[in-house]
Amino acid sequence: ICACLVGSEMCKETDDVLIDALKPLADICAISGEHAGVHILLTFEKGWNENELIERAKKEDIRVYGLSDYRIRKDTDERATILLGYANMNEEDIKEAVGILNGVGEDKRAVSNVK
């Protein structure tokens, strides 16, 4: 059962929680699809590796999906884009998961700043 009914007030509140929680990532990725239902896309700046992002999230027990598998044309210059689904998550779970994703971003930033 979907915890967030598209177009409902509950869905808008959940969307708002998710977008607010993702704000710390705004300097490294663009958020899109936030008004399209129960999935959003995070498109990262050049230099981020989609598979690395997926694996880092997976190590933290967070499942995200890359868009590269769905592209018709495999372009190596495409920016890393991951799909976040949150249909069956409550607000607390969203905050916790995004907090972990923010940490993944911080880890990568720290490595990039050392180079």
SEDOVO-215200 format. One record per residue: x, y, z of N, C-alpha, C, O in turn; residue number from 1; chain; residue in one letter. Coordinates in Angstrom, 2 decimals. Layout:
// residues N
+---------+---------+---------+---------+---------+---------+---------+---------+---------+---------+---------+---------+------+-------+------+
!      nx !      ny !      nz !     cax !     cay !     caz !      cx !      cy !      cz !      ox !      oy !      oz ! resi ! chain ! resn !
+---------+---------+---------+---------+---------+---------+---------+---------+---------+---------+---------+---------+------+-------+------+
!       X !       Y !       Z !       X !       Y !       Z !       X !       Y !       Z !       X !       Y !       Z !  NUM !     A !    A !
...
+---------+---------+---------+---------+---------+---------+---------+---------+---------+---------+---------+---------+------+-------+------+
// end
This chain:
// residues 115
+---------+---------+---------+---------+---------+---------+---------+---------+---------+---------+---------+---------+------+-------+------+
!      nx !      ny !      nz !     cax !     cay !     caz !      cx !      cy !      cz !      ox !      oy !      oz ! resi ! chain ! resn !
+---------+---------+---------+---------+---------+---------+---------+---------+---------+---------+---------+---------+------+-------+------+
!    0.86 !   -1.18 !    0.00 !    0.00 !    0.00 !    0.00 !    0.89 !    1.23 !    0.00 !    1.83 !    1.33 !    0.79 !    1 !     A !    I !
!    0.60 !    2.14 !   -0.86 !    1.38 !    3.36 !   -0.97 !    1.03 !    4.30 !    0.18 !   -0.14 !    4.59 !    0.42 !    2 !     A !    C !
!    2.05 !    4.76 !    0.89 !    1.82 !    5.67 !    2.01 !    1.59 !    7.10 !    1.55 !    1.22 !    7.96 !    2.35 !    3 !     A !    A !
!    1.80 !    7.35 !    0.29 !    1.69 !    8.71 !   -0.23 !    0.82 !    8.68 !   -1.48 !    1.24 !    8.18 !   -2.52 !    4 !     A !    C !
!   -0.35 !    9.20 !   -1.39 !   -1.27 !    9.19 !   -2.52 !   -1.01 !   10.42 !   -3.39 !   -1.12 !   11.55 !   -2.92 !    5 !     A !    L !
!   -0.67 !   10.19 !   -4.64 !   -0.34 !   11.27 !   -5.55 !   -1.47 !   12.29 !   -5.58 !   -2.64 !   11.95 !   -5.75 !    6 !     A !    V !
!   -1.07 !   13.56 !   -5.42 !   -2.05 !   14.64 !   -5.46 !   -2.71 !   14.91 !   -4.13 !   -3.45 !   15.88 !   -3.99 !    7 !     A !    G !
!   -2.47 !   14.08 !   -3.15 !   -3.11 !   14.29 !   -1.85 !   -2.31 !   15.26 !   -1.01 !   -1.15 !   15.54 !   -1.30 !    8 !     A !    S !
!   -2.94 !   15.78 !    0.03 !   -2.26 !   16.68 !    0.96 !   -1.13 !   15.94 !    1.66 !   -0.07 !   16.51 !    1.92 !    9 !     A !    E !
!   -1.35 !   14.65 !    1.97 !   -0.32 !   13.87 !    2.63 !    0.91 !   13.76 !    1.74 !    2.04 !   13.82 !    2.23 !   10 !     A !    M !
!    0.70 !   13.61 !    0.45 !    1.81 !   13.50 !   -0.49 !    2.60 !   14.81 !   -0.53 !    3.83 !   14.80 !   -0.54 !   11 !     A !    C !
!    1.90 !   15.94 !   -0.56 !    2.58 !   17.23 !   -0.58 !    3.42 !   17.42 !    0.67 !    4.55 !   17.91 !    0.58 !   12 !     A !    K !
!    2.91 !   17.04 !    1.81 !    3.67 !   17.15 !    3.05 !    4.91 !   16.27 !    3.00 !    5.99 !   16.69 !    3.42 !   13 !     A !    E !
!    4.76 !   15.05 !    2.50 !    5.90 !   14.14 !    2.38 !    6.91 !   14.70 !    1.39 !    8.11 !   14.64 !    1.65 !   14 !     A !    T !
!    6.45 !   15.23 !    0.26 !    7.34 !   15.87 !   -0.70 !    8.13 !   17.00 !   -0.05 !    9.34 !   17.10 !   -0.24 !   15 !     A !    D !
!    7.45 !   17.83 !    0.72 !    8.10 !   18.95 !    1.38 !    9.17 !   18.48 !    2.35 !   10.26 !   19.06 !    2.42 !   16 !     A !    D !
!    8.87 !   17.43 !    3.11 !    9.85 !   16.88 !    4.04 !   11.08 !   16.40 !    3.28 !   12.21 !   16.67 !    3.68 !   17 !     A !    V !
!   10.85 !   15.69 !    2.18 !   11.96 !   15.16 !    1.39 !   12.80 !   16.29 !    0.81 !   14.03 !   16.27 !    0.93 !   18 !     A !    L !
!   12.18 !   17.27 !    0.21 !   12.92 !   18.39 !   -0.40 !   13.70 !   19.15 !    0.66 !   14.85 !   19.51 !    0.43 !   19 !     A !    I !
!   13.10 !   19.42 !    1.79 !   13.81 !   20.11 !    2.87 !   15.01 !   19.31 !    3.34 !   16.08 !   19.86 !    3.59 !   20 !     A !    D !
!   14.83 !   18.00 !    3.46 !   15.92 !   17.14 !    3.93 !   17.07 !   17.08 !    2.92 !   18.22 !   16.87 !    3.30 !   21 !     A !    A !
!   16.76 !   17.26 !    1.63 !   17.78 !   17.18 !    0.58 !   18.53 !   18.49 !    0.38 !   19.52 !   18.51 !   -0.35 !   22 !     A !    L !
!   18.11 !   19.56 !    1.00 !   18.75 !   20.87 !    0.79 !   20.27 !   20.87 !    0.98 !   20.96 !   21.56 !    0.24 !   23 !     A !    K !
!   20.82 !   20.12 !    1.95 !   22.28 !   20.11 !    2.08 !   23.01 !   19.56 !    0.85 !   24.20 !   19.82 !    0.68 !   24 !     A !    P !
!   22.32 !   18.83 !    0.00 !   22.95 !   18.30 !   -1.21 !   22.83 !   19.26 !   -2.40 !   23.36 !   18.97 !   -3.47 !   25 !     A !    L !
!   22.16 !   20.38 !   -2.22 !   21.88 !   21.29 !   -3.34 !   23.14 !   21.84 !   -4.00 !   23.10 !   22.22 !   -5.17 !   26 !     A !    A !
!   24.25 !   21.88 !   -3.28 !   25.48 !   22.39 !   -3.90 !   26.19 !   21.37 !   -4.77 !   27.14 !   21.72 !   -5.48 !   27 !     A !    D !
!   25.74 !   20.10 !   -4.73 !   26.40 !   19.08 !   -5.54 !   25.46 !   18.37 !   -6.52 !   25.91 !   17.61 !   -7.38 !   28 !     A !    I !
!   24.16 !   18.62 !   -6.39 !   23.23 !   17.96 !   -7.32 !   21.98 !   18.79 !   -7.53 !   21.61 !   19.63 !   -6.70 !   29 !     A !    C !
!   21.35 !   18.55 !   -8.65 !   20.07 !   19.18 !   -8.97 !   18.96 !   18.18 !   -8.66 !   19.08 !   16.99 !   -8.94 !   30 !     A !    A !
!   17.88 !   18.68 !   -8.09 !   16.72 !   17.86 !   -7.75 !   15.65 !   18.09 !   -8.82 !   15.34 !   19.23 !   -9.15 !   31 !     A !    I !
!   15.10 !   17.01 !   -9.35 !   14.02 !   17.16 !  -10.33 !   12.96 !   16.10 !  -10.10 !   13.20 !   15.08 !   -9.46 !   32 !     A !    S !
!   11.77 !   16.38 !  -10.63 !   10.66 !   15.44 !  -10.52 !    9.95 !   15.49 !   -9.19 !    9.14 !   14.62 !   -8.88 !   33 !     A !    G !
!   10.24 !   16.50 !   -8.40 !    9.66 !   16.56 !   -7.06 !    8.15 !   16.74 !   -7.04 !    7.52 !   16.53 !   -6.00 !   34 !     A !    E !
!    7.55 !   17.13 !   -8.16 !    6.10 !   17.30 !   -8.22 !    5.43 !   16.22 !   -9.08 !    4.28 !   16.36 !   -9.48 !   35 !     A !    H !
!    6.18 !   15.15 !   -9.35 !    5.68 !   14.15 !  -10.29 !    5.21 !   12.86 !   -9.63 !    4.86 !   11.91 !  -10.33 !   36 !     A !    A !
!    5.18 !   12.80 !   -8.34 !    4.73 !   11.57 !   -7.70 !    5.63 !   11.17 !   -6.56 !    6.02 !   12.00 !   -5.74 !   37 !     A !    G !
!    5.96 !    9.89 !   -6.50 !    6.68 !    9.37 !   -5.34 !    8.12 !    8.96 !   -5.66 !    8.69 !    8.11 !   -4.99 !   38 !     A !    V !
!    8.69 !    9.57 !   -6.69 !   10.09 !    9.39 !   -7.03 !   10.67 !   10.75 !   -7.37 !    9.97 !   11.61 !   -7.90 !   39 !     A !    H !
!   11.94 !   10.94 !   -7.07 !   12.63 !   12.13 !   -7.54 !   13.98 !   11.72 !   -8.10 !   14.46 !   10.61 !   -7.86 !   40 !     A !    I !
!   14.57 !   12.62 !   -8.85 !   15.89 !   12.39 !   -9.43 !   16.89 !   13.35 !   -8.82 !   16.59 !   14.53 !   -8.63 !   41 !     A !    L !
!   18.08 !   12.84 !   -8.53 !   19.20 !   13.67 !   -8.13 !   20.25 !   13.55 !   -9.22 !   20.78 !   12.47 !   -9.47 !   42 !     A !    L !
!   20.55 !   14.68 !   -9.87 !   21.55 !   14.70 !  -10.94 !   22.77 !   15.44 !  -10.40 !   22.70 !   16.63 !  -10.09 !   43 !     A !    T !
!   23.88 !   14.73 !  -10.31 !   25.08 !   15.25 !   -9.67 !   25.98 !   15.97 !  -10.65 !   25.91 !   15.76 !  -11.86 !   44 !     A !    F !
!   26.82 !   16.83 !  -10.10 !   27.81 !   17.54 !  -10.90 !   28.76 !   16.55 !  -11.54 !   28.87 !   15.40 !  -11.12 !   45 !     A !    E !
!   29.45 !   17.01 !  -12.55 !   30.47 !   16.15 !  -13.18 !   31.49 !   15.76 !  -12.11 !   31.77 !   16.52 !  -11.18 !   46 !     A !    K !
!   32.04 !   14.58 !  -12.28 !   33.02 !   14.09 !  -11.32 !   32.45 !   13.08 !  -10.34 !   33.19 !   12.39 !   -9.64 !   47 !     A !    G !
!   31.14 !   13.01 !  -10.29 !   30.49 !   12.02 !   -9.43 !   30.21 !   10.78 !  -10.27 !   29.81 !   10.89 !  -11.42 !   48 !     A !    W !
!   30.41 !    9.62 !   -9.69 !   30.20 !    8.36 !  -10.38 !   28.91 !    7.72 !   -9.89 !   28.73 !    7.49 !   -8.69 !   49 !     A !    N !
!   28.02 !    7.42 !  -10.83 !   26.71 !    6.87 !  -10.48 !   26.82 !    5.56 !   -9.71 !   26.16 !    5.37 !   -8.69 !   50 !     A !    E !
!   27.65 !    4.65 !  -10.20 !   27.80 !    3.36 !   -9.52 !   28.38 !    3.52 !   -8.12 !   27.99 !    2.80 !   -7.20 !   51 !     A !    N !
!   29.29 !    4.44 !   -7.97 !   29.88 !    4.70 !   -6.65 !   28.81 !    5.23 !   -5.69 !   28.76 !    4.83 !   -4.53 !   52 !     A !    E !
!   27.97 !    6.13 !   -6.16 !   26.89 !    6.66 !   -5.33 !   25.93 !    5.55 !   -4.91 !   25.52 !    5.49 !   -3.75 !   53 !     A !    L !
!   25.59 !    4.68 !   -5.85 !   24.67 !    3.57 !   -5.56 !   25.30 !    2.64 !   -4.52 !   24.63 !    2.22 !   -3.57 !   54 !     A !    I !
!   26.57 !    2.32 !   -4.70 !   27.26 !    1.42 !   -3.78 !   27.41 !    2.02 !   -2.38 !   27.23 !    1.33 !   -1.38 !   55 !     A !    E !
!   27.73 !    3.31 !   -2.31 !   27.85 !    3.97 !   -1.01 !   26.51 !    3.97 !   -0.27 !   26.46 !    3.72 !    0.93 !   56 !     A !    R !
!   25.44 !    4.23 !   -1.00 !   24.11 !    4.20 !   -0.39 !   23.77 !    2.78 !    0.05 !   23.22 !    2.57 !    1.13 !   57 !     A !    A !
!   24.10 !    1.81 !   -0.80 !   23.81 !    0.41 !   -0.49 !   24.51 !   -0.04 !    0.79 !   23.94 !   -0.79 !    1.58 !   58 !     A !    K !
!   25.74 !    0.41 !    1.00 !   26.48 !    0.08 !    2.22 !   25.78 !    0.60 !    3.46 !   25.98 !    0.08 !    4.56 !   59 !     A !    K !
!   24.96 !    1.62 !    3.29 !   24.21 !    2.21 !    4.40 !   22.76 !    1.69 !    4.43 !   21.91 !    2.25 !    5.11 !   60 !     A !    E !
!   22.51 !    0.62 !    3.68 !   21.18 !    0.00 !    3.60 !   20.12 !    0.91 !    2.99 !   18.95 !    0.86 !    3.36 !   61 !     A !    D !
!   20.55 !    1.74 !    2.06 !   19.63 !    2.61 !    1.32 !   19.69 !    2.18 !   -0.14 !   20.77 !    2.10 !   -0.73 !   62 !     A !    I !
!   18.54 !    1.91 !   -0.71 !   18.48 !    1.47 !   -2.10 !   18.10 !    2.65 !   -2.99 !   17.03 !    3.23 !   -2.85 !   63 !     A !    R !
!   18.99 !    2.98 !   -3.88 !   18.74 !    3.99 !   -4.92 !   19.07 !    3.34 !   -6.26 !   19.74 !    2.30 !   -6.30 !   64 !     A !    V !
!   18.61 !    3.93 !   -7.33 !   18.78 !    3.34 !   -8.65 !   19.38 !    4.36 !   -9.60 !   19.03 !    5.54 !   -9.56 !   65 !     A !    Y !
!   20.28 !    3.91 !  -10.44 !   20.89 !    4.78 !  -11.43 !   20.06 !    4.84 !  -12.70 !   19.39 !    3.88 !  -13.06 !   66 !     A !    G !
!   20.11 !    5.98 !  -13.35 !   19.37 !    6.12 !  -14.61 !   20.15 !    5.64 !  -15.82 !   19.57 !    5.45 !  -16.88 !   67 !     A !    L !
!   21.45 !    5.43 !  -15.67 !   22.25 !    5.05 !  -16.84 !   21.77 !    3.75 !  -17.48 !   21.90 !    3.59 !  -18.69 !   68 !     A !    S !
!   21.22 !    2.84 !  -16.69 !   20.71 !    1.58 !  -17.25 !   19.52 !    1.79 !  -18.17 !   19.20 !    0.92 !  -18.97 !   69 !     A !    D !
!   18.86 !    2.93 !  -18.06 !   17.64 !    3.19 !  -18.83 !   17.87 !    4.11 !  -20.02 !   16.95 !    4.40 !  -20.78 !   70 !     A !    Y !
!   19.09 !    4.58 !  -20.18 !   19.38 !    5.48 !  -21.30 !   19.51 !    4.69 !  -22.59 !   20.08 !    3.61 !  -22.62 !   71 !     A !    R !
!   18.98 !    5.24 !  -23.64 !   19.07 !    4.60 !  -24.95 !   20.50 !    4.74 !  -25.47 !   21.09 !    3.78 !  -25.95 !   72 !     A !    I !
!   21.02 !    5.93 !  -25.36 !   22.38 !    6.19 !  -25.83 !   23.29 !    6.24 !  -24.60 !   23.10 !    7.06 !  -23.71 !   73 !     A !    R !
!   24.27 !    5.37 !  -24.57 !   25.20 !    5.33 !  -23.45 !   26.30 !    6.36 !  -23.69 !   27.25 !    6.10 !  -24.44 !   74 !     A !    K !
!   26.17 !    7.50 !  -23.06 !   27.13 !    8.59 !  -23.22 !   27.97 !    8.67 !  -21.94 !   27.43 !    8.88 !  -20.86 !   75 !     A !    D !
!   29.26 !    8.52 !  -22.08 !   30.11 !    8.53 !  -20.90 !   30.20 !    9.91 !  -20.25 !   30.67 !   10.04 !  -19.12 !   76 !     A !    T !
!   29.75 !   10.94 !  -20.95 !   29.78 !   12.29 !  -20.39 !   28.51 !   12.63 !  -19.60 !   28.42 !   13.72 !  -19.02 !   77 !     A !    D !
!   27.55 !   11.73 !  -19.58 !   26.31 !   11.99 !  -18.83 !   26.63 !   12.13 !  -17.35 !   27.48 !   11.43 !  -16.81 !   78 !     A !    E !
!   25.94 !   13.05 !  -16.71 !   26.13 !   13.24 !  -15.27 !   25.43 !   12.13 !  -14.51 !   24.38 !   11.63 !  -14.94 !   79 !     A !    R !
!   26.01 !   11.75 !  -13.39 !   25.43 !   10.70 !  -12.53 !   24.05 !   11.15 !  -12.05 !   23.90 !   12.24 !  -11.51 !   80 !     A !    A !
!   23.06 !   10.29 !  -12.27 !   21.70 !   10.58 !  -11.84 !   21.15 !    9.35 !  -11.12 !   21.19 !    8.23 !  -11.64 !   81 !     A !    T !
!   20.62 !    9.59 !   -9.92 !   20.02 !    8.49 !   -9.18 !   18.55 !    8.78 !   -8.91 !   18.13 !    9.93 !   -8.75 !   82 !     A !    I !
!   17.80 !    7.71 !   -8.86 !   16.36 !    7.76 !   -8.62 !   16.10 !    7.40 !   -7.16 !   16.57 !    6.37 !   -6.67 !   83 !     A !    L !
!   15.35 !    8.25 !   -6.48 !   14.94 !    7.98 !   -5.10 !   13.45 !    7.73 !   -5.09 !   12.68 !    8.55 !   -5.58 !   84 !     A !    L !
!   13.04 !    6.62 !   -4.54 !   11.62 !    6.32 !   -4.37 !   11.28 !    6.41 !   -2.90 !   12.04 !    5.95 !   -2.05 !   85 !     A !    G !
!   10.13 !    7.00 !   -2.60 !    9.77 !    7.17 !   -1.20 !    8.30 !    6.89 !   -0.93 !    7.73 !    7.41 !    0.03 !   86 !     A !    Y !
!    7.69 !    6.08 !   -1.75 !    6.26 !    5.81 !   -1.64 !    5.88 !    5.16 !   -0.31 !    4.84 !    5.50 !    0.26 !   87 !     A !    A !
!    6.68 !    4.26 !    0.18 !    6.32 !    3.52 !    1.39 !    7.10 !    3.99 !    2.61 !    7.31 !    3.22 !    3.55 !   88 !     A !    N !
!    7.51 !    5.24 !    2.61 !    8.30 !    5.76 !    3.72 !    7.52 !    6.84 !    4.46 !    6.86 !    7.67 !    3.84 !   89 !     A !    M !
!    7.62 !    6.82 !    5.77 !    7.03 !    7.90 !    6.55 !    8.05 !    9.03 !    6.68 !    9.21 !    8.88 !    6.27 !   90 !     A !    N !
!    7.63 !   10.14 !    7.25 !    8.49 !   11.31 !    7.32 !    9.78 !   11.04 !    8.09 !   10.85 !   11.51 !    7.68 !   91 !     A !    E !
!    9.72 !   10.31 !    9.17 !   10.91 !   10.02 !    9.96 !   11.89 !    9.16 !    9.18 !   13.10 !    9.39 !    9.21 !   92 !     A !    E !
!   11.38 !    8.16 !    8.46 !   12.24 !    7.31 !    7.64 !   12.90 !    8.12 !    6.54 !   14.08 !    7.91 !    6.23 !   93 !     A !    D !
!   12.16 !    9.04 !    5.95 !   12.71 !    9.90 !    4.90 !   13.85 !   10.74 !    5.47 !   14.92 !   10.82 !    4.87 !   94 !     A !    I !
!   13.62 !   11.37 !    6.60 !   14.65 !   12.20 !    7.21 !   15.91 !   11.40 !    7.53 !   17.02 !   11.85 !    7.29 !   95 !     A !    K !
!   15.71 !   10.20 !    8.07 !   16.85 !    9.35 !    8.41 !   17.64 !    8.94 !    7.17 !   18.86 !    9.04 !    7.14 !   96 !     A !    E !
!   16.93 !    8.48 !    6.14 !   17.59 !    8.03 !    4.91 !   18.32 !    9.18 !    4.22 !   19.45 !    9.01 !    3.76 !   97 !     A !    A !
!   17.68 !   10.34 !    4.14 !   18.32 !   11.47 !    3.48 !   19.50 !   11.97 !    4.30 !   20.50 !   12.43 !    3.74 !   98 !     A !    V !
!   19.41 !   11.89 !    5.62 !   20.55 !   12.24 !    6.46 !   21.75 !   11.38 !    6.13 !   22.88 !   11.87 !    6.08 !   99 !     A !    G !
!   21.52 !   10.10 !    5.91 !   22.59 !    9.18 !    5.52 !   23.12 !    9.54 !    4.14 !   24.34 !    9.54 !    3.92 !  100 !     A !    I !
!   22.22 !    9.85 !    3.20 !   22.66 !   10.26 !    1.86 !   23.48 !   11.54 !    1.92 !   24.46 !   11.69 !    1.19 !  101 !     A !    L !
!   23.08 !   12.46 !    2.78 !   23.85 !   13.69 !    2.95 !   25.26 !   13.35 !    3.44 !   26.23 !   13.97 !    3.02 !  102 !     A !    N !
!   25.36 !   12.35 !    4.32 !   26.66 !   11.90 !    4.80 !   27.51 !   11.31 !    3.69 !   28.72 !   11.52 !    3.65 !  103 !     A !    G !
!   26.89 !   10.58 !    2.77 !   27.60 !   10.03 !    1.62 !   28.17 !   11.18 !    0.79 !   29.31 !   11.11 !    0.32 !  104 !     A !    V !
!   27.38 !   12.23 !    0.61 !   27.85 !   13.41 !   -0.12 !   28.99 !   14.10 !    0.60 !   29.95 !   14.54 !   -0.04 !  105 !     A !    G !
!   28.91 !   14.20 !    1.92 !   29.98 !   14.81 !    2.71 !   31.27 !   14.01 !    2.59 !   32.35 !   14.59 !    2.46 !  106 !     A !    E !
!   31.17 !   12.68 !    2.62 !   32.35 !   11.83 !    2.47 !   33.05 !   12.12 !    1.15 !   34.27 !   12.25 !    1.10 !  107 !     A !    D !
!   32.27 !   12.21 !    0.08 !   32.83 !   12.46 !   -1.25 !   33.44 !   13.86 !   -1.32 !   34.51 !   14.04 !   -1.90 !  108 !     A !    K !
!   32.78 !   14.84 !   -0.73 !   33.31 !   16.20 !   -0.72 !   34.65 !   16.23 !   -0.01 !   35.59 !   16.88 !   -0.48 !  109 !     A !    R !
!   34.75 !   15.55 !    1.12 !   35.99 !   15.53 !    1.90 !   37.12 !   14.92 !    1.09 !   38.25 !   15.43 !    1.11 !  110 !     A !    A !
!   36.84 !   13.84 !    0.37 !   37.86 !   13.20 !   -0.48 !   38.28 !   14.14 !   -1.60 !   39.46 !   14.26 !   -1.91 !  111 !     A !    V !
!   37.29 !   14.83 !   -2.21 !   37.59 !   15.74 !   -3.32 !   38.43 !   16.92 !   -2.86 !   39.29 !   17.39 !   -3.61 !  112 !     A !    S !
!   38.20 !   17.40 !   -1.65 !   38.93 !   18.56 !   -1.14 !   40.35 !   18.21 !   -0.75 !   41.19 !   19.10 !   -0.65 !  113 !     A !    N !
!   40.64 !   16.94 !   -0.52 !   41.98 !   16.52 !   -0.13 !   42.90 !   16.50 !   -1.35 !   44.09 !   16.76 !   -1.23 !  114 !     A !    V !
!   42.35 !   16.20 !   -2.50 !   43.16 !   16.08 !   -3.73 !   43.75 !   17.39 !   -4.16 !   44.45 !   17.45 !   -5.17 !  115 !     A !    K !
+---------+---------+---------+---------+---------+---------+---------+---------+---------+---------+---------+---------+------+-------+------+
// end
